[in-house]
Amino acid sequence: MKKTIETLKKGGVIIYPTDTLYGIGCDARNKKAVERVFKIKKRDFNNPVSVCGTLKMIEKFCVLTDENKKFIEENKKNPLTFILPVKQKNNLSLQTIFNETLSFRLPSNSFLKELFSKIDFPILATSANISGEKPPITFDDINISADLKIKGDESKMTGKSSTIIDLRTDKIIRQGEFKF
């Protein structure tokens, strides 16, 4: 955990386990690190990515209605990505913001929960693969580089992407494993 935090704080890129797939990320506030993730993934800079953090971080960076907050709290253990309006003044990289919105994931796996109990910033949350290719389901499937790769308990990973819901409209943007 200490090495993960040091890597993130120094602007490094990590590959980490989630409740769904392996992700690649960095400190979402560090523009150079975010750009590096895009280069590693060969991802178009106009194609935004999600961030991962805590409800407190969502409240810091997003406009959150009482109804949205209640919905997020009720569904925080489900593999969901929430799209919310972004607050005008924030220090996140522009690659995380799309049409003045932010896609946010709340982790339910133990590694990320512990990480977010020790840091106060969100990290990039995108699958650890070249854009357009199949996301890695196992650690051995990862074929991209990072400063630090963390192996997780794959028996607790679903192997399917999260469902993305736009909380401004309640519209499902991407149907993942979780269904309403």
Contact map, one row per residue, 1 for C-alpha under 8 A:
111110000000000000000000000000000000000000000000000000000000000000000000000000000000000000000000000000000000000000100000000000000000000000000000000000000000000000000000000000000000
111111000000000000000000000000000000000000000000000000000000000000000000000000000000000000000000000000000000000000000000000000000000000000000000000000000000000000000000000000000000
111111100000000000000000000000000000000000000000000000000000000000000000000000000000000000000000000000000000000000000000000000000000000000000000000000000000000000000000000000000000
111111110000010000000000000000000000000000000000000000000000000000000000000000000000000000000000000000000000000000000000000000000000000000000000000100000000000000000000000000000000
111111111000000000000000000000000000000000000000000000000000000000000000000000000000000000000000000000000000000000100010000000000000000000000000000000000000000000000000000000000000
011111111100000000000000000000000000000000000000000000000000000000000000000000000000000000000000000000000000000000000000000000000000000000000000000000000000000000000000000000000000
001111111111110000000000000000000000000000000000000000000000000000000000000000000000000000000000000000000000000000000000000000000000000000000000001100000000000000000000000000000000
000111111111110000000000011000000000000000000000000000000000000000000000000000000000000000000000000000000000000000000000000000000000000000000000000000000000000000000000000000000000
000011111111000000000000001000000000000000000000000000000000000000000000000000000000000000000000000000000000000000000000000000000000000000000000000000000000000000000000000000000000
000001111111000000000000000000000000000000000000000000000000000000000000000000000000000000000000000000000000000000000000000000000000000000000000000000000000000000000000000000000000
000000111111100000000000011001011000000000000000000000000000000000000000000000000000000000000000000000000000000000000000000000000000000000000000000000000000000000000000000000000000
000000111111110000000000011000001000000000000000000000000000000000000000000000000000000000000000000000000000000000000000000000000000000000000000011100000000000000000000000000000000
000000110011111000000001110000001001100000000000000000000000000000000000000000000000000000000000000000000000000000000000000000000000000000000000011100000000000000000000000000000000
000100110001111100000001110000000000000000000000000000000000000000000000000000000000000000000000000000000000000000000000000000000000000000000000011111000000000000000000000000000000
000000000000111110000111100000000000000000000000000000000000000000000000000000000000000000000000000000000000000000000000000000010000000000000000010111000000000000000000000000000000
000000000000011111000111100000000000000000000000000000000000000000000000000000000000000000000000000000000000000000000000000000000000000000000000000011110000000000000000000000000000
000000000000001111111110000000000000000000000000000000000000000000000000000000000000000000000000000000000000001100000000000000000000000000000000000001111000100000000000000000000000
000000000000000111111110000000000000000000000000000000000000000000000000000000000000000000000000000000000011101100000000000000000000000000000000000000010000100000000000000000000000
000000000000000011111000000000000000000000000000000000000000000000000000000000100000000000000000000000000011100000000000000000000000000000000000000000000001110000000000000000000000
000000000000000011111100000000000000000000000000000000000000000000000000000000100000000000000000000000000000000000000000000000000000000000000000000000000000111111000000000000000000
000000000000000011111110000000000000000000000000000000000000000000000000000000000000000000000000000000000000000000000000000000100000001111000000000000000000111110000000000000000000
000000000000001111011111000000000000000000000000000000000000000000000000000000000000000000000000000000000000000000000000000000110000001111100000000000000000000000000000000000000000
000000000000001111001111100000000000000000000000000000000000000000000000000000000000000000000000000000000000000000000000000011110000000000000000000000000000000000000000000000000000
000000000000111100000111110000000000100000000000000000000000000000000000000000000000000000000000000000000000000000000000000111110000000000000000010000000000000000000000000000000000
000000000000111100000011111100000100100000000000000000000000000000000000000000000000000000000000000000000000000000000000001111000000000000000000000000000000000000000000000000000000
000000010011110000000001111101001100100000000000000000000000000000000000000000000000000000000000000000000000000000000000001100000000000000000000000000000000000000000000000000000000
000000011011000000000000111111001100000000000000000000000000000000000000000000000000000000000000000000000000000000000000111100000000000000000000000000000000000000000000000000000000
000000000000000000000000111111101100000000000000001000000000000000000000000000000000000000011001000000000000000000000000111100000000000000000000000000000000000000000000000000000000
000000000000000000000000001111100100000000000000000000000000000000000000000000000000000000111000000000000000000000000000110000000000000000000000000000000000000000000000000000000000
000000000010000000000000011111111100000000000000000000000000000000000000000000000000000000011000000000000000000000000000000000000000000000000000000000000000000000000000000000000000
000000000000000000000000000111111110000000000000000000000000000000000000000000000000000000011100000000000000000000000000000000000000000000000000000000000000000000000000000000000000
000000000010000000000000000001111111000000000000000000000000000000000000000000000000000000000000000000000000000000000000000000000000000000000000000000000000000000000000000000000000
000000000011100000000000011101111111100000000000000000000000000000000000000000000000000000000000000000000000000000000000000000000000000000000000000000000000000000000000000000000000
000000000000000000000000111111111111110000000000000000000000000000000000000000000000000000001010000000000000000000000000000100000000000000000000000000000000000000000000000000000000
000000000000000000000000000000111111111000001000000000000000000000000000000000000000000000000010000000000000000000000000000000000000000000000000000000000000000000000000000000000000
000000000000100000000000000000011111111100000000000000000000000000000000000000000000000000000000000000000000000000000000000000000000000000000000000000000000000000000000000000000000
000000000000100000000001110000001111111110000000000000000000000000000000000000000000000000000000000000000000000000000000000000000000000000000000000000000000000000000000000000000000
000000000000000000000000000000000111111111111000000000000000000000000000000000000000000000000000000000000000000000000000000000000000000000000000000000000000000000000000000000000000
000000000000000000000000000000000011111111100000000000000000000000000000000000000000000000000000000000000000000000000000000000000000000000000000000000000000000000000000000000000000
000000000000000000000000000000000001111111100000000000000000000000000000000000000000000000000000000000000000000000000000000000000100000000000001100000000000000000000000000000000000
000000000000000000000000000000000000111111100000000000000000000000000000000000000000000000000000000000000000000000000000000000011110000000000001000000000000000000000000000000000000
000000000000000000000000000000000000011111110000000000000000000000000000000000000000000000000000000000000000000000000000000000000110000000000000000000000000000000000000000000000000
000000000000000000000000000000000000011111111010000000000000000000000000000000000000000000000000000000000000000000000000000000000110000000000000000000000000000000000000000000000000
000000000000000000000000000000000000010001111110000000000000000000000000000000000000000000000000000000000000000000000000000000000000000000000000000000000000000000000000000000000000
000000000000000000000000000000000010010000111111000000000000000000000000000000000000000000000010000000000000000000000000000000000000000000000000000000000000000000000000000000000000
000000000000000000000000000000000000000000011111000000000000000000000000000000000000000000000010000000000000000000000000000000000000000000000000000000000000000000000000000000000000
000000000000000000000000000000000000000000111111100000000000000000000000000000000000000000000010000000000000000000000000000000000000000000000000000000000000000000000000000000000000
000000000000000000000000000000000000000000001111110000000000000000000000000000000000000000000011110000000000000000000000000000000000000000000000000000000000000000000000000000000000
000000000000000000000000000000000000000000000011111000000000000000000000000000000000000000000011100000100000000000000000000111000000000000000000000000000000000000000000000000000000
000000000000000000000000000000000000000000000001111100000000000000000000000000001000000000000001000001111000000000000000000111000000000000000000000000000000000000000000000000000000
000000000000000000000000000100000000000000000000111110000000000000000000000000000000000000000001000001111000000000000000011111000000000000000000000000000000000000000000000000000000
000000000000000000000000000000000000000000000000011111000000000000000000000000000000000000000000000000011110000000000000011110000000000000000000000000000000000000000000000000000000
000000000000000000000000000000000000000000000000001111101100000000000000000000000000000000000000000000011110000000010000111000000000000000000000000000000000000000000000000000000000
000000000000000000000000000000000000000000000000000111111100000000000000000000000000000000000000000000000110000000010000010000000000000000000000000000000000000000000000000000000000
000000000000000000000000000000000000000000000000000011111110000000000000000000000000000000000000000000000100000000000000000000000000000000000000000000000000000000000000000000000000
000000000000000000000000000000000000000000000000000001111111000000000000000000000000000000000000000000000000000000000000000000000000000000000000000000000000000000000000000000000000
000000000000000000000000000000000000000000000000000011111111100000000000000000000000000000000000000000000000000000000001110000000000000000000000000000000000000000000000000000000000
000000000000000000000000000000000000000000000000000011111111110100000000000000000000000000000000000000010000000000000000000000000000000000000000000000000000000000000000000000000000
000000000000000000000000000000000000000000000000000000111111111100000000000000000000000000000000000000000000000000000000000000000000000000000000000000000000000000000000000000000000
000000000000000000000000000000000000000000000000000000011111110000000000000000000000001000000000000000000000000000000000000000000000000000000000000000000000000000000000000000000000
000000000000000000000000000000000000000000000000000000001111111000000000000000000000011001000000000000000000000000000000000000000000000000000000000000000000000000000000000000000000
000000000000000000000000000000000000000000000000000000000111111100000000000000000001111000000000000011000000000000000000000000000000000000000000000000000000000000000000000000000000
000000000000000000000000000000000000000000000000000000000010111110000000000000000001111000000000000000000000000000000000000000000000000000000000000000000000000000000000000000000000
000000000000000000000000000000000000000000000000000000000110011111011000000000000001100000000000000000000000000000000000000000000000000000000000000000000000000000000000000000000000
000000000000000000000000000000000000000000000000000000000000001111111000000000000000000000000000000000000000000000000000000000000000000000000000000000000000000000000000000000000000
000000000000000000000000000000000000000000000000000000000000000111111100000000000000000000000000000000000000000000000000000000000000000000000000000000000000000000000000000000000000
000000000000000000000000000000000000000000000000000000000000000011111110000000000000000000000000000000000000000000000000000000000000000000000000000000000000000000000000000000000000
000000000000000000000000000000000000000000000000000000000000000111111111000000000000000000000000000000000000000000000000000000000000000000000000000000000000000000000010000000000000
000000000000000000000000000000000000000000000000000000000000000111111111100000000000000000000000000000000000000000000000000000000000000000000000000000000000000000000000000000000000
000000000000000000000000000000000000000000000000000000000000000001111111110000000000000000000000000000000000000000000000000000000000000000000000000000000000000000000000000000000000
000000000000000000000000000000000000000000000000000000000000000000111111111000000000000000000000000000000000000000000000000000000000000000000000000000000000000000000000000000000000
000000000000000000000000000000000000000000000000000000000000000000011111111100000100000000000000000000000000000000000000000000000000000000000000000000000000000000000000000000000000
000000000000000000000000000000000000000000000000000000000000000000001111111100000000000000000000000000000000000000000000000000000000000000000000000000000000000000000000000000000000
000000000000000000000000000000000000000000000000000000000000000000000111111110000000000000000000000000000000000000000000000000000000000000000000000000000000000000000000000000000000
000000000000000000000000000000000000000000000000000000000000000000000011111111010000000000000000000000000000000000000000000000000000000000000000000000000000000000000000000000000000
000000000000000000000000000000000000000000000000000000000000000000000001111111110000000000000000000000000111000000000000000000000000000000000000000000000000000000000000000000000000
000000000000000000000000000000000000000000000000000000000000000000000000011111100000000000000000000000000111000000000000000000000000000000000000000000000000000000000000000000000000
000000000000000000000000000000000000000000000000000000000000000000000000001111110000000000000000000000000001000000000000000000000000000000000000000000000000000000000000000000000100
000000000000000000110000000000000000000000000000000000000000000000000000000111111000000000000000000000000001000000000000000000000000000000000000000000000000000011100000000000001100
000000000000000000000000000000000000000000000000000000000000000000000000001101111100000000000000000000001100000000000000000000000000000000000000000000000000000001111000000000000100
000000000000000000000000000000000000000000000000010000000000000000000000000000111110000000000000000000111100000000000000000000000000000000000000000000000000000001111000000000000000
000000000000000000000000000000000000000000000000000000000000000000000001000000011111000000000000000001111000000000000000000000000000000000000000000000000000000000011110000000000000
000000000000000000000000000000000000000000000000000000000000000000000000000000001111100000000000000011110000000000000000000000000000000000000000000000000000000000011111000000000000
000000000000000000000000000000000000000000000000000000000000011100000000000000000111110000000000000011110000000000000000000000000000000000000000000000000000000000000111000000000000
000000000000000000000000000000000000000000000000000000000000011100000000000000000011111000000000000111000000000000000000000000000000000000000000000000000000000000000001000000000000
000000000000000000000000000000000000000000000000000000000000111000000000000000000001111100000000100111000000000000000000000000000000000000000000000000000000000000000000000000000000
000000000000000000000000000000000000000000000000000000000001111000000000000000000000111111000000000000000000000000000000000000000000000000000000000000000000000000000000000000000000
000000000000000000000000000000000000000000000000000000000000000000000000000000000000011111000000000000000000000000000000000000000000000000000000000000000000000000000000000000000000
000000000000000000000000000000000000000000000000000000000000000000000000000000000000001111100000000000000000000000000000000000000000000000000000000000000000000000000000000000000000
000000000000000000000000000000000000000000000000000000000000100000000000000000000000001111110000000000000000000000000000000000000000000000000000000000000000000000000000000000000000
000000000000000000000000000010000000000000000000000000000000000000000000000000000000000011111000000000000000000000000000000000000000000000000000000000000000000000000000000000000000
000000000000000000000000000111100000000000000000000000000000000000000000000000000000000001111101100000000000000000000000000000000000000000000000000000000000000000000000000000000000
000000000000000000000000000111100100000000000000000000000000000000000000000000000000000000111111100000000000000000000000000000000000000000000000000000000000000000000000000000000000
000000000000000000000000000000100000000000000000000000000000000000000000000000000000000000011111110000000000000000000000000000000000000000000000000000000000000000000000000000000000
000000000000000000000000000000000110000000001111100000000000000000000000000000000000000000001111110000000000000000000000000000000000000000000000000000000000000000000000000000000000
000000000000000000000000000100000000000000000001111000000000000000000000000000000000000000011111110001100000000000000000000100000000000000000000000000000000000000000000000000000000
000000000000000000000000000000000000000000000001100000000000000000000000000000000000010000011111111111100000000000000000000000000000000000000000000000000000000000000000000000000000
000000000000000000000000000000000000000000000001000000000000000000000000000000000000000000000111111111000000000000000000000000000000000000000000000000000000000000000000000000000000
000000000000000000000000000000000000000000000000000000000000000000000000000000000000000000000000111110000000000000000000000000000000000000000000000000000000000000000000000000000000
000000000000000000000000000000000000000000000000000000000000000000000000000000000000110000000000111111000000000000000000000000000000000000000000000000000000000000000000000000000000
000000000000000000000000000000000000000000000000000000000000010000000000000000000011110000000000111111100000000000000000000000000000000000000000000000000000000000000000000000000000
000000000000000000000000000000000000000000000000011000000000010000000000000000000111110000000001110111110000000000000000000000000000000000000000000000000000000000000000000000000000
000000000000000000000000000000000000000000000000111000000000000000000000000000001111000000000001100011111000000000000000000000000000000000000000000000000000000000000000000000000000
000000000000000000000000000000000000000000000000011110000100000000000000000000001111000000000000000001111100000000000000000000000000000000000000000000000000000000000000000000000000
000000000000000000000000000000000000000000000000011110000000000000000000000000011100000000000000000000111110000000000000000010000000000000000000000000000000000000000000000000000000
000000000000000000000000000000000000000000000000000111100000000000000000000110011000000000000000000000011111000000000000000000000000000000000000000000000000000000000000000000000000
000000000000000001100000000000000000000000000000000111000000000000000000000110000000000000000000000000001111100110000000000000000000000000000000000000000000000000000000000000000000
000000000000000001100000000000000000000000000000000000000000000000000000000111100000000000000000000000000111110110000000000000000000000000000000000000000000000000000000000000000000
000000000000000001100000000000000000000000000000000000000000000000000000000000000000000000000000000000000011111110000000000000000000000000000000000000000000000000000000000000000000
000000000000000000000000000000000000000000000000000000000000000000000000000000000000000000000000000000000001111111000000000000000000000000000000000000000000000000000000000000000000
000000000000000011000000000000000000000000000000000000000000000000000000000000000000000000000000000000000000111111100000000000000000000000000000000000010000000000000000000000000000
000000000000000011000000000000000000000000000000000000000000000000000000000000000000000000000000000000000011111111110000000000000000000000000000000000000000000000000000000000000000
000000000000000000000000000000000000000000000000000000000000000000000000000000000000000000000000000000000011111111111000000000000000000000000000000000000000000000000000000000000000
000000000000000000000000000000000000000000000000000000000000000000000000000000000000000000000000000000000000011111111100000000000000000000000000000000000000000000000000000000000000
100010000000000000000000000000000000000000000000000000000000000000000000000000000000000000000000000000000000001111111110000000000000000000000000000000000000000000000000000000000000
000000000000000000000000000000000000000000000000000011000000000000000000000000000000000000000000000000000000000111111111100000000000000000000000000000000000000000000000000000000000
000000000000000000000000000000000000000000000000000000000000000000000000000000000000000000000000000000000000000011111111000000000000000000000000000000000000000000000000000000000000
000000000000000000000000000000000000000000000000000000000000000000000000000000000000000000000000000000000000000001111111000000000000000000000000000000000000000000000000000000000000
000010000000000000000000000000000000000000000000000000000000000000000000000000000000000000000000000000000000000000111111100000000000000000000000000000000000000000000000000000000000
000000000000000000000000000000000000000000000000000000001000000000000000000000000000000000000000000000000000000000011111110000000000000000000000000000000000000000000000000000000000
000000000000000000000000001110000000000000000000000010001000000000000000000000000000000000000000000000000000000000010011111000000000000000000000000000000000000000000000000000000000
000000000000000000000000001110000000000000000000001111001000000000000000000000000000000000000000000000000000000000000001111100000000000000000000000000000000000000000000000000000000
000000000000000000000000111100000000000000000000001110000000000000000000000000000000000000000000000000000000000000000000111110000000000000000000000000000000000000000000000000000000
000000000000000000000001111100000100000000000000111100000000000000000000000000000000000000000001000000000000000000000000011111000000000000000000000000000000000000000000000000000000
000000000000000000000011100000000000000000000000111100000000000000000000000000000000000000000000000000001000000000000000001111100000000000000000000000000000000000000000000000000000
000000000000000000000011100000000000000000000000111000000000000000000000000000000000000000000000000000000000000000000000000111110000000000000000000000000000000000000000000000000000
000000000000000000001111000000000000000000000000000000000000000000000000000000000000000000000000000000000000000000000000000011111000001100000000000000000000000000000000000000000000
000000000000001000000111000000000000000010000000000000000000000000000000000000000000000000000000000000000000000000000000000001111100001100000101000000000000000000000000000000000000
000000000000000000000000000000000000000010000000000000000000000000000000000000000000000000000000000000000000000000000000000000111110111100000111000000000000000000000000000000000000
000000000000000000000000000000000000000111100000000000000000000000000000000000000000000000000000000000000000000000000000000000011111100000000001000000000000000000000000000000000000
000000000000000000000000000000000000000011100000000000000000000000000000000000000000000000000000000000000000000000000000000000001111100000000000000000000000000000000000000000000000
000000000000000000000000000000000000000000000000000000000000000000000000000000000000000000000000000000000000000000000000000000000111110000000000000000000000000000000000000000000000
000000000000000000000000000000000000000000000000000000000000000000000000000000000000000000000000000000000000000000000000000000001111111000000000000000000000000000000000000000000000
000000000000000000000000000000000000000000000000000000000000000000000000000000000000000000000000000000000000000000000000000000001001111100000000000000000000000000000000000000000000
000000000000000000001100000000000000000000000000000000000000000000000000000000000000000000000000000000000000000000000000000000111000111110000000000000000000000000000000000000000000
000000000000000000001100000000000000000000000000000000000000000000000000000000000000000000000000000000000000000000000000000000111000011111101100000000000000001000000000000000000000
000000000000000000001100000000000000000000000000000000000000000000000000000000000000000000000000000000000000000000000000000000000000001111101000000000000100001000000000000000000000
000000000000000000001100000000000000000000000000000000000000000000000000000000000000000000000000000000000000000000000000000000000000000111111100000000000100000000000000000000000000
000000000000000000000100000000000000000000000000000000000000000000000000000000000000000000000000000000000000000000000000000000000000000111111100000000110000000000000000000000000000
000000000000000000000000000000000000000000000000000000000000000000000000000000000000000000000000000000000000000000000000000000000000000001111100000000000000000000000000000000000000
000000000000000000000000000000000000000000000000000000000000000000000000000000000000000000000000000000000000000000000000000000000000000111111110000000000000000000000000000000000000
000000000000000000000000000000000000000000000000000000000000000000000000000000000000000000000000000000000000000000000000000000011000000101111111000000000000000000000000000000000000
000000000000000000000000000000000000000000000000000000000000000000000000000000000000000000000000000000000000000000000000000000001000000000001111100000000000000000000000000000000000
000000000000000000000000000000000000000110000000000000000000000000000000000000000000000000000000000000000000000000000000000000011100000000000111110000000000000000000000000000000000
000000000000000000000000000000000000000100000000000000000000000000000000000000000000000000000000000000000000000000000000000000000000000000000011111000000000000000000000000000000000
000000000001111000000001000000000000000000000000000000000000000000000000000000000000000000000000000000000000000000000000000000000000000000000001111110000000000000000000000000000000
000000100001110000000000000000000000000000000000000000000000000000000000000000000000000000000000000000000000000000000000000000000000000000000000111110000000000000000000000000000000
000100100001111000000000000000000000000000000000000000000000000000000000000000000000000000000000000000000000000000000000000000000000000000000000011111000000000000000000000000000000
000000000000011100000000000000000000000000000000000000000000000000000000000000000000000000000000000000000000000000000000000000000000000000000000011111100000000000000000000000000000
000000000000011110000000000000000000000000000000000000000000000000000000000000000000000000000000000000000000000000000000000000000000000000000000000111110000000000000000000000000000
000000000000000110000000000000000000000000000000000000000000000000000000000000000000000000000000000000000000000000000000000000000000000000100000000011111000000000000000000000000000
000000000000000111000000000000000000000000000000000000000000000000000000000000000000000000000000000000000000001000000000000000000000000000100000000001111100000000000000000000000000
000000000000000010000000000000000000000000000000000000000000000000000000000000000000000000000000000000000000000000000000000000000000000000000000000000111111100000000000000000000000
000000000000000000000000000000000000000000000000000000000000000000000000000000000000000000000000000000000000000000000000000000000000000011000000000000011111100000000000000000000000
000000000000000000000000000000000000000000000000000000000000000000000000000000000000000000000000000000000000000000000000000000000000000000000000000000001111110000000000000000000000
000000000000000000100000000000000000000000000000000000000000000000000000000000000000000000000000000000000000000000000000000000000000000000000000000000001111110000000000000000000000
000000000000000011111000000000000000000000000000000000000000000000000000000000000000000000000000000000000000000000000000000000000000000000000000000000001111111000000000000000000000
000000000000000000111000000000000000000000000000000000000000000000000000000000000000000000000000000000000000000000000000000000000000000000000000000000000011111100000000000000001000
000000000000000000011000000000000000000000000000000000000000000000000000000000000000000000000000000000000000000000000000000000000000000110000000000000000000111110000000000000000000
000000000000000000011000000000000000000000000000000000000000000000000000000000000000000000000000000000000000000000000000000000000000000000000000000000000000011111000000000000011000
000000000000000000011000000000000000000000000000000000000000000000000000000000100000000000000000000000000000000000000000000000000000000000000000000000000000001111100000000000011000
000000000000000000010000000000000000000000000000000000000000000000000000000000111000000000000000000000000000000000000000000000000000000000000000000000000000000111110000000001111100
000000000000000000000000000000000000000000000000000000000000000000000000000000111000000000000000000000000000000000000000000000000000000000000000000000000000000011111000000111111110
000000000000000000000000000000000000000000000000000000000000000000000000000000011110000000000000000000000000000000000000000000000000000000000000000000000000000001111100000111110000
000000000000000000000000000000000000000000000000000000000000000000000000000000011110000000000000000000000000000000000000000000000000000000000000000000000000000000111110011111000000
000000000000000000000000000000000000000000000000000000000000000000000000000000000111000000000000000000000000000000000000000000000000000000000000000000000000000000011111111110000000
000000000000000000000000000000000000000000000000000000000000000000010000000000000111000000000000000000000000000000000000000000000000000000000000000000000000000000001111111000000000
000000000000000000000000000000000000000000000000000000000000000000000000000000000011100000000000000000000000000000000000000000000000000000000000000000000000000000000111110000000000
000000000000000000000000000000000000000000000000000000000000000000000000000000000000000000000000000000000000000000000000000000000000000000000000000000000000000000000111111000000000
000000000000000000000000000000000000000000000000000000000000000000000000000000000000000000000000000000000000000000000000000000000000000000000000000000000000000000001111111100000000
000000000000000000000000000000000000000000000000000000000000000000000000000000000000000000000000000000000000000000000000000000000000000000000000000000000000000000001110111110000000
000000000000000000000000000000000000000000000000000000000000000000000000000000000000000000000000000000000000000000000000000000000000000000000000000000000000000000111100011111100000
000000000000000000000000000000000000000000000000000000000000000000000000000000000000000000000000000000000000000000000000000000000000000000000000000000000000000000111100001111100000
000000000000000000000000000000000000000000000000000000000000000000000000000000000000000000000000000000000000000000000000000000000000000000000000000000000000000001111000000111110000
000000000000000000000000000000000000000000000000000000000000000000000000000000000000000000000000000000000000000000000000000000000000000000000000000000000000000001110000000111111110
000000000000000000000000000000000000000000000000000000000000000000000000000000000000000000000000000000000000000000000000000000000000000000000000000000000000000111110000000001111110
000000000000000000000000000000000000000000000000000000000000000000000000000000100000000000000000000000000000000000000000000000000000000000000000000000000000010111100000000000111110
000000000000000000000000000000000000000000000000000000000000000000000000000001110000000000000000000000000000000000000000000000000000000000000000000000000000000001100000000000111111
000000000000000000000000000000000000000000000000000000000000000000000000000000000000000000000000000000000000000000000000000000000000000000000000000000000000000000100000000000111111
000000000000000000000000000000000000000000000000000000000000000000000000000000000000000000000000000000000000000000000000000000000000000000000000000000000000000000000000000000000111
